[in-house]
Amino acid sequence: MKRFIKGFIKDLLGWFLYASRALDVFLLIRHRLYGSQGTVILLYHRVIPRDRKDGVCSFPGIVVSRESFEKQMRFLSEHYNVISLDDYLEARVKKIPLPYKTAVITFDDGWKDNFLCALPLLKRYKLPATIFLTAGFIGKEEVFWPEKLVFLVKQIAASRSKTRKPVEDGFLEELRQLLDSAPNNLREEKFRLLFT
């Protein structure tokens, strides 16, 4: 319920900023003050279908639902001049002013869902994007340490909810033991969600 209310308030605020054109005024002022330095550079990590979002062991702040991402890409294609990171850098080096409402789309870590979920939408809306790959993970099924941590915290919380043991009692020690004993690849079924 708390998540629903938080999401509702965010949506309401976004709608208000869009409908009142307050965001346009803010962006225009920023563009007048900073010129092309006011270019919006968007950073994404993961794009997951809404029905699979809760099963992913990533920090919530780096996950956007496919449906929300599509709305954002549609908005950008209709209201922004979206350019590639290369074009942006070239303009900065050559001191070429960029148009008002210019944006750049980037992705960190090169998750498989960038290719499966984000790329088709970027193609649909004809938007360029740059994906930064984490080279050490290419061709491997290793899991980033933050995903391991989220998975283990969820695992501890689930086991404690069954025993009705307070989360605070020995939680950090139990987490440390789990981290020490966890295999590097953690191939449990829940972790397969990271690679599909």
Backbone torsions as a table, in degrees:
resi	resn	phi	psi	omega
1	MET	NA	-42.2	-179.7
2	LYS	-61.5	-41.6	179.0
3	ARG	-63.8	-39.5	179.1
4	PHE	-62.5	-46.1	-179.2
5	ILE	-64.0	-43.6	178.9
6	LYS	-60.9	-44.9	178.3
7	GLY	-63.7	-39.8	179.4
8	PHE	-63.4	-44.1	179.8
9	ILE	-63.9	-42.3	177.8
10	LYS	-61.2	-45.8	179.2
11	ASP	-61.9	-41.7	-179.9
12	LEU	-64.0	-43.9	178.1
13	LEU	-63.2	-44.2	177.9
14	GLY	-60.8	-44.0	178.9
15	TRP	-62.4	-43.1	179.7
16	PHE	-61.1	-47.5	180.0
17	LEU	-60.9	-38.6	-179.9
18	TYR	-71.5	-49.2	-176.1
19	ALA	-67.8	-36.2	-177.8
20	SER	-82.6	-8.9	-177.8
21	ARG	63.9	15.1	177.2
22	ALA	-61.6	-36.5	178.7
23	LEU	-63.9	-40.7	177.4
24	ASP	-60.7	-43.1	179.8
25	VAL	-62.7	-46.3	178.7
26	PHE	-58.9	-46.8	-178.7
27	LEU	-65.9	-37.4	178.5
28	LEU	-64.8	-45.3	178.3
29	ILE	-61.3	-45.3	179.7
30	ARG	-62.0	-40.3	179.3
31	HIS	-65.1	-40.7	179.2
32	ARG	-64.2	-37.4	-179.0
33	LEU	-76.8	-41.4	-171.1
34	TYR	-112.6	-7.7	-178.7
35	GLY	60.4	-136.9	-177.1
36	SER	-70.0	-11.9	174.4
37	GLN	-68.8	-13.4	178.4
38	GLY	-88.4	11.7	178.0
39	THR	-61.4	137.3	178.7
40	VAL	-85.8	122.5	175.7
41	ILE	-111.6	112.9	-177.1
42	LEU	-93.1	135.4	-179.3
43	LEU	-119.6	119.8	176.7
44	TYR	-114.8	159.5	172.8
45	HIS	-119.8	-64.4	-173.4
46	ARG	-125.1	142.3	175.5
47	VAL	-127.0	112.5	-171.9
48	ILE	-125.6	140.0	173.6
49	PRO	-57.0	141.5	-175.0
50	ARG	-52.9	-39.8	-176.3
51	ASP	-72.3	-11.0	177.5
52	ARG	-109.5	-5.1	-172.4
53	LYS	-60.2	-40.8	-177.5
54	ASP	-70.7	-22.6	-179.0
55	GLY	-84.4	-2.2	-177.2
56	VAL	-90.4	136.0	-178.2
57	CYS	-94.4	48.9	174.9
58	SER	-111.6	156.7	174.9
59	PHE	-59.6	135.0	-177.0
60	PRO	-54.7	-30.9	-177.2
61	GLY	-68.1	-13.7	180.0
62	ILE	-106.4	5.0	-177.9
63	VAL	-113.1	130.9	173.6
64	VAL	-123.0	141.5	179.2
65	SER	-70.7	150.9	178.8
66	ARG	-58.0	-39.2	-177.8
67	GLU	-65.2	-43.3	178.0
68	SER	-67.5	-40.2	178.5
69	PHE	-60.6	-41.6	179.2
70	GLU	-62.7	-42.2	177.3
71	LYS	-60.4	-42.0	-179.9
72	GLN	-64.8	-41.4	-179.6
73	MET	-67.9	-38.8	176.7
74	ARG	-61.6	-45.4	179.0
75	PHE	-60.7	-46.7	-180.0
76	LEU	-61.4	-42.5	-178.2
77	SER	-66.2	-28.9	-178.7
78	GLU	-88.0	-27.6	-170.0
79	HIS	-122.3	-5.2	-175.7
80	TYR	-129.9	156.1	170.0
81	ASN	-94.0	97.4	-177.2
82	VAL	-91.3	125.3	-179.2
83	ILE	-123.4	164.5	178.2
84	SER	-74.6	161.2	177.0
85	LEU	-62.4	-38.0	177.7
86	ASP	-60.2	-44.8	179.2
87	ASP	-63.9	-38.9	178.6
88	TYR	-63.0	-47.9	-178.9
89	LEU	-63.7	-39.7	177.8
90	GLU	-62.2	-43.5	178.5
91	ALA	-62.6	-39.5	179.4
92	ARG	-66.3	-45.0	-178.8
93	VAL	-64.4	-43.1	-177.6
94	LYS	-86.7	2.2	179.9
95	LYS	56.8	40.1	176.6
96	ILE	-88.8	123.2	179.2
97	PRO	-67.2	139.0	178.8
98	LEU	-98.0	151.7	-180.0
99	PRO	-63.2	158.7	173.7
100	TYR	-57.6	142.7	179.8
101	LYS	61.2	53.9	173.5
102	THR	-98.7	140.2	-179.8
103	ALA	-136.5	154.5	176.3
104	VAL	-127.9	137.3	-179.6
105	ILE	-110.8	127.2	177.8
106	THR	-132.1	157.0	176.0
107	PHE	-129.3	135.3	176.3
108	ASP	-98.4	142.6	168.4
109	ASP	82.8	-14.1	174.3
110	GLY	61.4	50.3	177.9
111	TRP	-65.7	152.4	178.7
112	LYS	-58.5	-34.0	-179.1
113	ASP	-68.8	-19.0	173.4
114	ASN	-60.5	-41.3	-179.7
115	PHE	-75.3	-44.5	-174.3
116	LEU	-77.7	-39.0	-175.0
117	CYS	-104.3	-44.8	-174.1
118	ALA	-78.8	-44.9	-174.8
119	LEU	-56.9	-45.2	178.2
120	PRO	-59.1	-35.6	179.0
121	LEU	-73.1	-39.1	176.6
122	LEU	-61.5	-40.6	177.7
123	LYS	-65.8	-43.5	-178.9
124	ARG	-57.5	-42.6	-177.5
125	TYR	-95.0	6.0	177.0
126	LYS	54.7	49.4	-178.1
127	LEU	-111.6	129.1	176.1
128	PRO	-77.1	151.6	177.2
129	ALA	-151.5	157.0	176.6
130	THR	-117.0	130.7	177.3
131	ILE	-112.4	122.2	176.7
132	PHE	-92.5	119.5	-178.1
133	LEU	-90.2	145.7	172.4
134	THR	-91.8	96.0	-169.1
135	ALA	-57.2	-34.5	-177.6
136	GLY	-66.9	-12.7	-177.8
137	PHE	-105.7	-4.5	-177.1
138	ILE	-65.8	128.9	178.7
139	GLY	77.9	7.3	-179.1
140	LYS	-120.4	160.3	176.1
141	GLU	-108.5	26.5	176.1
142	GLU	-71.5	156.3	-176.9
143	VAL	-113.4	137.9	176.0
144	PHE	-58.2	145.5	-178.8
145	TRP	-59.7	-34.9	178.8
146	PRO	-62.9	-35.9	178.5
147	GLU	-68.6	-37.9	175.3
148	LYS	-59.5	-45.3	-177.9
149	LEU	-63.0	-47.1	179.4
150	VAL	-60.9	-43.6	179.0
151	PHE	-59.2	-46.6	-178.2
152	LEU	-66.9	-39.9	177.7
153	VAL	-62.6	-43.2	177.8
154	LYS	-62.6	-39.7	-180.0
155	GLN	-63.2	-45.7	179.2
156	ILE	-64.7	-45.4	-179.1
157	ALA	-60.8	-40.1	179.8
158	ALA	-65.9	-43.5	-179.4
159	SER	-67.5	-35.3	179.9
160	ARG	-72.9	-30.7	179.3
161	SER	-69.1	-30.6	178.5
162	LYS	-70.8	-36.6	-178.4
163	THR	-92.7	-4.7	-178.1
164	ARG	58.8	29.4	177.3
165	LYS	-83.5	131.3	-179.9
166	PRO	-57.7	138.1	-177.5
167	VAL	-58.7	-34.7	-174.5
168	GLU	-70.1	-30.2	-174.5
169	ASP	-68.7	102.5	175.7
170	GLY	69.0	15.2	-175.8
171	PHE	-59.7	-48.2	-176.8
172	LEU	-64.9	-38.1	178.0
173	GLU	-65.8	-42.4	178.3
174	GLU	-63.9	-39.9	178.2
175	LEU	-64.5	-43.4	179.1
176	ARG	-60.2	-43.3	179.5
177	GLN	-63.8	-41.9	178.3
178	LEU	-64.4	-42.3	178.9
179	LEU	-62.8	-41.6	-179.9
180	ASP	-66.1	-33.4	-176.0
181	SER	-92.5	-11.1	-176.2
182	ALA	-70.1	129.8	175.7
183	PRO	-67.4	155.6	-176.6
184	ASN	-61.3	-34.0	-174.5
185	ASN	-92.0	-20.8	178.6
186	LEU	36.9	74.7	-172.9
187	ARG	-90.6	19.5	178.3
188	GLU	-57.0	155.7	-177.0
189	GLU	-55.1	-38.8	-179.3
190	LYS	-63.3	-32.5	-179.7
191	PHE	-74.6	-19.6	178.0
192	ARG	-61.8	-24.2	177.2
193	LEU	-59.4	-27.2	-180.0
194	LEU	-68.7	-22.1	-172.9
195	PHE	-113.8	3.6	-179.3
196	THR	-115.2	NA	NA
